[in-house]
């Protein structure tokens, strides 16, 4: 079943990165200001690797040469 009532994607206007630490370790924080508001994502090492792979796949499709 194909969903036809999708929301429009958020358009990034700024991207910032940082880290936070606690007694369990360090997390990376990816903050993306969008046209609809702020989106903040906490990433451990495995999630950061997954994001890198996803962005690499998108980039390859944007510039296939």
Secondary structure, 3 states (H helix, E strand, C coil): CCCCCCCCCCCEEEEEEEEEEECCEEEEEEEEEECCEEEEEEECHHHHHHHHHHHHHHHHHHCCC
